[in-house]
Amino acid sequence: MKRFTILIASCLAACGDNLKPIDLVDTTFVADVTEIENTCDDRPLAEAGEVFVDAVRHADGTVELREGSPLIPGPGSFPNTRPYAGAVAHDANRYSTFPDKTYPYRIEGALSMEGLDLTLTEHWYRTPGFSDCLRKVRIVGAPRGFRDPASLDGRYEIMTSYYGEICGSSPWPAKPFAAQVYVLDAHPRATGVAMALADAIFIEPPAPASDGAVDWDGRVSFAGIDGFEELDGGLHGNFTPSRLHAELTFHTADQSLGCRHAYLLHGGKRASEPVDVGGDYRAVYRLRDGCEGTVASYEAPLTLIRQGPSEIEVYDDWGDWFIDADGASLYETDGSEAEGQIATFSGTAEPPYVSYTLEFRSFDADGSSCAYAWDVDAVARYAPEYGWEPAFMPEPPNPNDKTGITSASSTVARPTSPHFRSAPALGPLDRP
């Protein structure tokens, strides 16, 4: 009996943190990183810098901290964090290729929807020589302004209208050649407002005037098919926390002197509450391969963009789909048996929840068929107070996976499909 009691006490001590309820945390923080100690490099401590830290709530309630800055040591992803009563004390090991070595790290401090103040300590090794070393940083920040309607900080759904090439003082055409809604991410900082349109155009104009006026000419970073280009351009118009209405122009190397591509940007910031389908979601995917007889499930992001009253763009882990919408219903078919494949998208979008199935049924010459499909169940991000019980749960992590990618999403061939596509002629913003 004595030994049994000791075993129970040991289990409670080891597993106590896993028995506590997990705080509701799901947001992105703007944080300052200060290096406290570093014995891994022969250099002075790094200067403090600003980073984004994404705190992603998973289906089981745990929080994964993600960042991609060299200012923060570690693997860039810290899963299974369990904030309780506004605090966290998390110990784990970083993966190592050396079977006889363990490299632990510890995260401790404050973590909630109001902010974070964490100390991260990582044990690692020096090169050359592979002797043990340590890095320690403090990460302090506040959530981004996604849910603050008075803040410029956030994501905007922007109708991007392309007016073609404008040369000299020639007037703009009366109507655009094409238009499509893209997501624009705006983040104010000391040097201006960092803006990223469609993850392709990056600018940093000064903060708008008190009336929202923006009148800026400067460098435009453009992520083209062949890589990044630095271009001359400008942004002129009005930008407030509720709406952007501005002309964006830039000159590319293939244009004559004095000519530029011209876009009109018009749209609003996503609502502080998940009342429209447009937004970022956390989702569970269930892959059903009827051709091979396999089923797998995992978690991944999902983004919906409202392209119009009756069209929703669904950007999931497998592709980009433009789907007919009738109220909360999402439904569309494409292809035919004669073409060899029929694609069917069916689901509902009732914020803050989205669920759908996308099936690709392929037909052989003898008339037989099989289907590859994925079911998606999702809830809006940045609003963890909305309860969510996924219709199906992700599979537990693969203990033999050393890549950081779940086996479900990495071992199944991803289908390519021309279905549910939209191809407006948007000049340099065209994507194949």
C-alpha positions in Angstrom: 0.0 0.0 0.0 2.9 2.4 0.8 4.5 1.8 -2.6 1.1 2.4 -4.3 0.6 5.7 -2.4 4.1 6.8 -3.5 3.4 6.0 -7.1 0.1 8.0 -7.0 1.9 11.0 -5.4 4.7 10.9 -8.0 2.1 10.8 -10.9 0.2 13.8 -9.4 3.4 15.8 -9.1 4.6 15.0 -12.6 1.2 15.4 -14.3 -0.3 18.2 -12.2 0.1 20.8 -14.9 -1.7 18.6 -17.4 -4.7 18.4 -15.1 -5.2 22.1 -14.7 -7.6 23.9 -17.1 -5.9 25.7 -19.9 -6.5 29.5 -20.3 -8.2 30.7 -23.5 -5.4 32.1 -25.6 -5.4 32.5 -29.4 -3.8 35.6 -30.8 -0.7 37.2 -32.3 1.6 39.4 -30.2 3.9 42.2 -31.1 6.8 41.7 -28.8 10.2 43.2 -27.9 13.0 40.7 -27.5 15.9 41.4 -25.1 18.8 39.0 -25.0 19.8 38.3 -21.4 22.6 35.7 -21.8 24.4 34.1 -24.6 27.3 31.7 -24.3 26.8 30.2 -27.7 28.4 33.0 -29.7 31.5 35.2 -29.2 29.7 38.4 -29.7 28.0 41.2 -27.6 24.4 40.6 -26.6 22.1 41.5 -29.5 20.2 44.7 -29.5 16.5 44.5 -28.6 14.2 44.0 -31.6 10.5 43.7 -32.5 9.0 40.4 -33.5 5.6 38.7 -34.0 4.8 35.8 -31.8 1.8 33.8 -32.8 0.0 32.0 -30.0 -2.1 29.3 -31.7 -4.8 27.5 -29.7 -5.1 23.8 -30.8 -8.1 21.6 -30.8 -7.1 20.0 -27.5 -6.8 23.5 -25.9 -3.0 23.6 -25.7 -1.2 26.7 -27.1 1.6 26.6 -29.6 4.0 29.6 -29.7 5.3 30.2 -33.2 7.9 32.8 -34.3 10.5 33.0 -37.1 13.0 35.5 -35.7 16.7 34.9 -35.2 16.4 37.0 -32.0 14.6 34.1 -30.3 16.5 30.9 -29.7 15.0 27.5 -30.2 13.2 25.7 -33.1 10.7 28.4 -33.9 7.7 26.4 -32.7 7.0 25.6 -29.1 3.9 23.3 -28.8 2.0 22.0 -25.9 2.2 25.2 -23.8 -0.5 25.3 -21.1 -1.2 28.7 -19.7 -3.0 28.6 -16.4 -4.2 31.7 -14.4 -2.3 33.9 -16.8 1.0 32.2 -16.3 3.0 29.4 -17.9 6.0 27.3 -16.9 6.8 24.9 -19.7 9.8 22.5 -20.0 10.5 20.5 -23.1 13.4 19.2 -25.2 14.6 20.4 -28.5 15.1 17.8 -31.2 18.8 16.8 -31.7 20.5 14.6 -34.2 22.8 13.4 -31.5 21.2 10.3 -29.9 23.2 10.7 -26.7 22.4 14.5 -26.2 19.4 16.3 -24.8 18.9 20.0 -25.3 16.1 21.2 -22.9 14.4 24.6 -23.0 12.1 26.4 -20.6 9.5 29.0 -21.1 8.1 30.8 -18.0 6.2 33.9 -17.2 2.9 35.6 -18.1 0.8 34.6 -21.1 -2.8 35.7 -21.7 -5.0 37.4 -24.3 -3.9 40.7 -22.7 -0.1 40.2 -23.3 3.0 38.1 -22.7 6.1 38.5 -20.6 8.1 35.4 -21.0 11.7 34.3 -20.3 12.9 31.6 -22.7 16.0 29.7 -21.7 17.6 27.2 -24.2 20.4 24.8 -23.8 22.3 24.3 -27.1 25.8 23.7 -28.4 28.6 25.8 -29.8 30.2 25.3 -33.2 32.8 24.2 -33.8 33.4 21.8 -30.9 29.8 21.0 -29.9 30.4 22.1 -26.3 27.3 23.0 -24.3 26.1 26.6 -24.2 23.0 28.6 -23.1 20.9 31.4 -24.6 18.3 33.3 -22.6 15.9 36.0 -23.8 13.0 38.0 -22.5 9.9 38.4 -24.7 7.5 41.2 -23.7 4.5 42.3 -25.8 0.8 43.0 -26.4 -1.7 41.5 -28.8 -2.0 42.9 -32.3 -5.0 45.1 -33.0 -7.2 42.5 -34.7 -10.0 43.1 -32.2 -9.5 46.8 -31.7 -11.6 48.8 -34.2 -9.7 52.0 -33.3 -6.3 50.6 -34.3 -4.7 50.7 -37.7 -3.0 47.4 -36.8 -4.8 44.4 -38.4 -6.0 42.8 -41.5 -8.1 44.4 -44.2 -10.0 42.9 -47.1 -9.1 45.2 -50.0 -10.7 45.3 -53.4 -7.7 45.6 -55.6 -8.6 47.1 -59.0 -6.0 47.1 -61.8 -6.1 50.0 -64.2 -3.2 48.9 -66.4 -0.2 50.9 -67.3 -0.3 54.7 -66.9 2.3 56.8 -68.6 3.2 60.4 -67.8 0.1 62.5 -67.1 -2.3 60.3 -69.0 -5.6 59.9 -67.2 -6.6 56.6 -65.6 -9.2 54.5 -67.6 -12.8 55.0 -66.5 -13.0 51.4 -65.5 -10.5 48.8 -64.3 -9.4 45.9 -66.4 -9.9 43.5 -63.5 -10.4 43.4 -59.7 -10.1 40.9 -56.9 -10.2 41.1 -53.1 -6.8 40.5 -51.4 -5.8 40.6 -47.7 -3.7 43.5 -46.6 -1.8 43.3 -43.4 -1.0 46.7 -41.7 1.2 47.2 -38.7 2.1 50.6 -37.3 5.6 51.0 -36.0 8.0 53.8 -35.1 9.2 54.2 -38.7 5.8 54.2 -40.4 3.1 51.6 -41.2 4.3 48.3 -42.6 1.8 47.1 -45.2 1.8 43.8 -47.0 -0.7 43.3 -49.8 -1.4 39.7 -50.9 2.0 38.6 -49.5 3.3 40.1 -52.7 3.7 43.9 -52.3 5.4 45.4 -49.3 5.6 49.1 -48.5 6.1 51.3 -45.4 4.6 54.8 -45.8 4.6 57.2 -42.9 1.7 57.1 -40.5 -1.4 58.8 -42.0 -2.2 62.4 -41.0 -4.9 63.0 -38.4 -7.5 63.0 -41.2 -6.2 59.8 -42.7 -4.4 61.4 -45.6 -1.5 59.4 -47.1 0.8 61.0 -49.7 3.9 58.9 -50.1 6.5 58.0 -52.7 9.2 55.5 -52.0 10.4 52.0 -52.4 8.1 49.1 -53.1 9.3 45.6 -52.4 7.6 43.2 -54.9 7.7 39.4 -54.5 7.5 38.3 -58.1 7.7 34.8 -59.6 11.5 35.3 -60.0 12.1 36.6 -56.5 12.0 40.0 -54.7 12.4 43.2 -56.6 12.9 46.8 -55.3 10.8 49.2 -57.3 9.9 52.9 -57.3 6.3 53.5 -56.4 3.8 55.4 -54.2 0.6 55.3 -52.2 -1.8 58.3 -52.3 -5.2 58.5 -50.7 -6.7 58.0 -47.3 -6.1 55.3 -44.6 -8.0 55.2 -41.3 -8.6 52.3 -38.8 -11.8 51.5 -40.6 -11.0 51.9 -44.2 -8.4 52.2 -46.9 -9.0 54.1 -50.2 -5.8 54.8 -52.1 -4.0 54.7 -55.4 -1.0 52.3 -55.5 1.5 52.7 -58.3 4.9 51.3 -59.1 7.4 51.1 -62.0 8.8 47.7 -63.2 12.0 47.2 -65.2 10.1 46.2 -68.3 8.2 49.5 -68.5 9.3 52.7 -70.4 10.5 55.6 -68.4 7.6 57.5 -66.8 5.2 54.6 -67.0 3.8 52.7 -64.0 1.3 50.0 -63.0 -1.8 51.5 -61.4 -4.1 50.0 -58.8 -6.9 51.4 -56.7 -7.1 49.9 -53.2 -10.5 50.1 -51.5 -11.8 48.2 -48.5 -12.2 47.9 -44.8 -10.6 46.3 -41.7 -11.9 42.9 -40.7 -14.5 43.2 -37.9 -13.3 42.9 -34.4 -15.9 40.1 -33.9 -16.2 37.1 -36.2 -19.5 38.3 -37.8 -18.5 37.8 -41.5 -17.0 34.7 -43.1 -13.9 36.6 -44.1 -11.1 35.8 -41.7 -8.4 33.4 -40.4 -9.5 30.1 -38.9 -7.9 27.2 -37.0 -9.0 24.0 -38.5 -8.9 20.2 -38.4 -8.5 18.4 -41.7 -9.5 14.8 -42.3 -8.1 13.3 -45.5 -10.0 10.4 -47.1 -8.3 8.6 -49.9 -10.9 6.3 -51.3 -8.4 5.2 -54.0 -5.9 3.9 -51.5 -8.3 3.2 -48.6 -6.5 5.6 -46.1 -7.8 8.2 -43.6 -5.6 10.7 -41.8 -6.3 13.9 -39.8 -4.2 16.9 -38.7 -4.5 20.6 -37.8 -3.6 23.5 -40.2 -4.7 27.1 -40.9 -7.7 28.1 -43.1 -8.5 31.6 -44.6 -11.7 32.8 -46.1 -12.0 36.0 -48.2 -15.3 37.4 -49.3 -15.0 38.2 -53.0 -18.6 39.3 -53.3 -22.1 38.7 -52.0 -22.2 35.3 -53.7 -18.6 34.2 -53.9 -16.2 33.2 -51.2 -12.5 32.4 -51.7 -11.4 29.4 -49.6 -7.7 29.2 -49.1 -7.0 26.0 -47.3 -4.0 23.7 -46.8 -4.4 22.1 -50.2 -5.3 25.0 -52.5 -7.2 28.1 -53.4 -10.8 27.7 -54.3 -13.5 30.2 -55.4 -16.9 28.9 -54.3 -20.5 30.0 -54.8 -22.2 31.2 -51.6 -25.9 31.4 -50.9 -26.3 32.7 -47.4 -24.5 30.3 -45.2 -24.4 27.6 -47.8 -21.2 27.0 -49.9 -21.7 24.7 -52.8 -20.2 24.3 -56.3 -19.3 21.6 -58.7 -16.8 21.6 -61.6 -15.6 19.1 -64.2 -17.4 16.2 -65.7 -17.1 12.4 -66.1 -16.1 13.0 -69.7 -13.2 15.2 -68.6 -12.1 12.5 -66.2 -12.8 14.2 -62.9 -15.7 15.9 -61.0 -14.9 18.2 -58.1 -17.6 18.9 -55.5 -17.4 21.5 -52.8 -20.2 21.5 -50.2 -20.4 23.1 -46.8 -21.5 25.9 -44.5 -20.0 29.1 -43.2 -21.8 30.5 -40.2 -19.3 32.6 -38.3 -17.4 31.8 -36.2 -17.7 28.3 -37.6 -16.9 26.8 -41.0 -17.2 23.2 -42.2 -17.0 21.7 -45.6 -16.0 18.7 -47.7 -14.1 19.0 -51.0 -14.1 15.8 -53.1 -12.3 15.0 -56.3 -13.8 11.9 -58.0 -11.6 10.5 -60.8 -13.0 8.3 -63.5 -11.1 5.5 -65.4 -11.8 4.6 -69.0 -13.8 1.6 -68.0 -16.2 3.8 -66.0 -14.9 2.9 -62.6 -14.1 5.7 -60.2 -12.7 6.5 -56.8 -12.6 9.7 -54.7 -10.0 11.7 -52.9 -11.6 14.1 -50.4 -10.9 16.2 -47.3 -13.4 17.3 -44.6 -12.6 20.5 -42.8 -14.0 21.7 -39.5 -12.9 25.2 -38.3 -13.4 28.1 -35.9 -12.4 31.7 -36.2 -9.0 32.7 -34.8 -8.4 35.4 -32.2 -11.7 34.8 -30.5 -11.1 31.8 -28.2 -14.1 32.5 -26.1 -16.3 30.8 -28.8 -16.5 27.2 -27.8 -15.5 24.6 -30.4 -15.7 20.8 -30.4 -14.3 19.6 -33.8 -16.4 17.0 -35.6 -13.1 14.9 -35.7 -9.9 15.3 -33.9 -6.3 15.4 -35.3 -4.2 12.3 -34.9 -1.6 12.4 -32.0 1.9 13.5 -33.0 4.1 10.9 -34.6 7.0 10.3 -32.2 9.3 9.3 -35.0 8.7 12.5 -37.0 11.8 14.7 -36.9 10.6 17.4 -39.4 8.0 19.2 -37.4 5.4 18.4 -40.0 2.6 15.9 -39.2 2.8 12.6 -41.0 -0.8 13.1 -42.2 0.0 16.2 -44.2 3.5 15.1 -45.4 3.1 11.5 -46.6 0.0 12.0 -48.8 0.4 13.3 -52.3 -1.3 16.6 -52.8 -3.7 16.7 -55.7 -3.4 19.4 -58.4 -6.6 20.6 -60.0 -7.8 23.4 -62.3 -11.2 23.5 -60.7 -12.8 26.4 -58.8 -10.2 28.9 -60.1 -10.4 32.6 -60.8 -7.9 34.3 -63.1 -8.5 38.1 -63.4 -5.8 40.0 -65.4 -4.2 41.9 -62.5 -0.9 42.8 -64.1 2.1 42.0 -61.9 -0.2 40.6 -59.2 -1.3 37.8 -61.6 -0.5 34.4 -60.1 -0.4 31.2 -62.1 
